[in-house]
Amino acid sequence: MKQFADRPSLGDVARFQYFRNDAGRKFGVWVVRKGDIHFALPFVTGPKAATSDYEPAPHGFPAFAVPVEKIYPCFVPFLELEDGRTISPADGADEIRPAADGKSVTAVWKLWAVAGSKAGETVDSALVSEVTWSLQGNSIRRVESLIASKPLKIRRLWLAIPTRNTHLETLEVNGTRIDRLTSNGSNAGCASHSFRLGTADFRLRNR
């Protein structure tokens, strides 16, 4: 080879690859490359339960980046229960249902990870989380529903959207919270959120 392009020409990709799809916990990764959008969304476990860079978050999506090996709720909720435990829908999933066209994936958690505990250990919290990630134009949409099988007291619920941008502008449009994330005056990405009882919906948009 005498020469090559400074930027390779790569075709679009949208597919799910299972790492384990037998009885028990499921593991795999959703891989997407479409124009300027590219990311990998893993369903895996790390050195400890609910470790940031092993959580089901769109790693590589423009303007967003998770910290390395932190117990932190990056694109996934952390719920503090009445007994003091903090649980999260992470570390693989009980069900993973990728779409045939590769443009979305749905995961279900009936057993939850206890944040910071031993990797691979899960608990039955009487909560079921169902999350669907889908491609919509130049954005990713994440819709999550939480259903409890019995009354629960939750002390706190929190979720972080980590970004490399330096400025945040928040506004509300028709009941939907929109966060515009910018750097040096350029609109590098934004996240929109809407919350209803039992359901959380947000989108990440590239420019």
N, C-alpha and C positions, 0 to 999 in steps of 0.2 A: 504494500500500500504506500503510495507516494504522497497522498494528501487526503484530508478528510475535512468535513464541514465543522466550523466552530460550534454549531448547534445542530445536533442530529435531528433528522426528520423522523418522528415517531408517530405511528398510527394510534388512533383512539382505542382505548381499552376500557371495558366495564365488565368485571366478572368477580365471582366469589370463589375462593379456594378454601376448601375444608382442610384442616390439619387433623381433626378427629371428628368423626360423625357416626359413632356407634352408640351403644347404650351409655347413659350418663351425660356428663357435661360435654358440650360441643365447643370446638375451637376452630378458628379459621380467620380469614382476612378478606375484606372487600377492597378491591383495587380499581381505581378509576384514573384514567388520563383522557382528558377531553379538552383540546385547545389549550388555554392557559390554566385550566383547572387540573390539578393532579393531587391525589392523596391516597393513603392506605388507612383503612379503618379496621383495626384488629380486634378480635375476640380471643384474648390470650390471658395468661397469668404471669406475674413477675416475681421478684424476690420476696415481696410481701403482698398481701391482699390489697387491692385497690391502689396499686402504685401508678402514678400519673401517666408515665409514658407506655404503660401496658393497658390502659383503659380504652374502651371503644370510642375513640375520638378521631376526627379526620386529620391524621398526621400528614403534614406537607401541604395542607390547603393554604393558599396565599394569605399572608398577613396574620396567620394564627399559628401558635406553637405552644406545646405543653412543656413544663419543666421536667427535668430528668430525675427519676427515682425519688419523687416526693409523694407523700400520702396526701393527695389533694384532689378535689372533685372537678376534674377537667372534662367538661361536656357530659358528665354523669352526676346525678344527685347523690349527696351524702345525707342520710337521715339519722339524727341522734334520737335514740329511743329512751323511754322512761327509765330503763335500767342502766343507762349510761353508755351502752354500746352504740357505735356508729356503723351503719350498714350501707352497702352500695351495690347496685346492679352492675357487677364487673366480674373479672376473672372467668372468661368464657361465658356461656349462657346455657340455659336448659333447653332452649329451642332456637334454631337459626333457620330462617326461611328466606333465602335469596330469590329475587325475581328472575324469571327465565331470561329476560333481556339484560340482566346485569345492572339495571338502573335504580334498584332499590334493594334494601334488605331489612327484614324484621327479625327482632330478637326478643325472647321472652325469658324473664328471670322469676322463678318461683323460689329458688334458694339464693340467698344473698351472701356476699362476702362481708366479713367484718373488717373494716378498714384498719390496716396496720397489723393484722394477725398473720398467722402462718398461711402461706400461699396454698391455694387449693381447698382450704376448709370453708364450708358454707353453712348457713343456718336457715331454718324455716322461720321467717319473720311474720307469717300470715299476710304478707304483701306480695302481689304479683305486678311486675313492671313489664309493659310491652312497649317497645320502641321501634319506630320505623324511620329509617334514613332513606331519603330519596333525592335523586337529581332533578332539578327543575330549572332549565336554562343554565344560567351561570351561577346558580345558588344550590346549596344543599338544605333540605328541610328535615328537621328532626321533630317527630311527634311522639310524646310519651304519655301513656295512661298508667295510673297507679290504682290498683283495686285491692282493698283489704277484705279478708274473709271474716274478720271480727273487729270490734272496736279497739283502736290503738291510740296511745298518747305519744305524740312525736314532739320532742322538745324543740327541734330545729331541723330545717331542710335548707340546704344551700348547694349552689352549683356555680362553677366559674367558667368563664370564656376567656382563656388566655390569648393575648395578642402581642405582636411586636410593635404595634402602632403606639404613638405617643400622645394622642389627643382623643377625648371621648365627648361626643355630643349626644344628649338623650332628649327625645321628644316623644309625644304620644299622638298617634293618628288613628282615629276611629276605634279607640279602646286598645290599640296595640302599641306596646312600647318598642321604640326603634332606637338602637344605639349605633351611631355612626362613628367609625374608628378611622382616624386619619393620621398621616405623618407628613410633615412639611407642607401642609395645605392640600395634599392630594388625597382623594377619597379612595383608600386602598381596600376597604372592605367594610361591611356593616353586618350587624346582627339584629334581627327583629324578634320580638317575644310576645306571646299572648298566653295568658294563664286562665284556666277555668278550674272549677272544683274537680280534682282528680286527673286533670290533663294539663300538660305543658307542651307548648308548640313554639319552636324558634327556628330561624333560618340564618344561614351564613351566606353572604353574597360577595362575590369577587367583583369589585368596582361597580 
